[in-house]
Amino acid sequence: MWFVYIVQCADDTLYTGMTSDVQKRIRRHNHGRGAKYIIGKLPVQLVYSEQHETHLSAARREREIKRLRRAQKLLLIQGKTELVPSL
């Protein structure tokens, strides 16, 4: 299983990533090991995740979410996917 996730950083920015173990990845982020973008924006909090069967489908979904505007990501986090045009 693969997961696409969104974390909210301490500076209120959102970061999207993918992993095979969400909780382990969040711990790594919060220990300063992981994406360079997040360093200096700690701690992070998991605000959204979704499960995918394959690495490929997770990678495609990650790219799709990264292309969304912040407002669209917030709607996704809130579960209002019908309001997000690219979904």
N, C-alpha and C positions, 0 to 999 in steps of 0.2 A: 504494500500500500504506500501511496505517496500523498502528501498533503500540501496544499497551497494555503498560506496563512498571511494575515496582516497583523502587525504589531503597532501599537501606539507608543511613540517614544516620549521621553520626559519633556521634550520641547513641543509636544503636541503634533509632530509630523507623523506620517504613516509610512511604514515600510512593508513591502510585499516580498515574500520569499516562498521557497518550497523545500520540503524535507521529507524524510521517511519516518522521523520521530519528532513530533512537534514539541513536546515538553523538554526533551534533551536540547533541542535547538534554542528554545527560549532561555534555558539555563546558560547555554554557551554565549548567547547574545549578552545576557546580563553579567557575565563574567569577563566581558570585553573580548571574547573570541568569536569571531564571525564576520559579518559584513562590515566593511570599513565605514559605510554610511552611518551605522548605528553608534560607533565609538564616539564618545562625547555627548551622546543623547540618551544616556542610560539613567534609570532603568527603563526597560520596555515592558509592555503589558500586551498579552495576546488578546485581540479583540475580534478575530474572525479566523475560521479555518474551514476547509472543505476537503473531502477525501477523494482520491482518484485511484483508479486501478493500475495505471501505468505511469512510468516516468514521463513518457511523451505527452500524455494528456495533461499531466500536472504542469509540465513546462509550457504547453500552449496556453493553459488557463492563467498561469502566472504572467505571461506576456500580455494577455488580454486585460487582466486586472491592472497591471502597471501602466497601461495606456489610458485608463480611466482618469478623469479629473477627480480631485479630492472630494467634491460634493457627491459624485457618483459612488466613490468608495464608501463614503459615509452611509449612503442609502443601502449599499450592499451589506455593510456591517449591521445595519438596522433590520435587515431582512426584507427590504422593499425592492426586491429584484425586478419587479414589473415596471419600476420607474427608471431603471438603468437601461438606456438605449442599446448598448452593445451586447446585452445578455440575451 
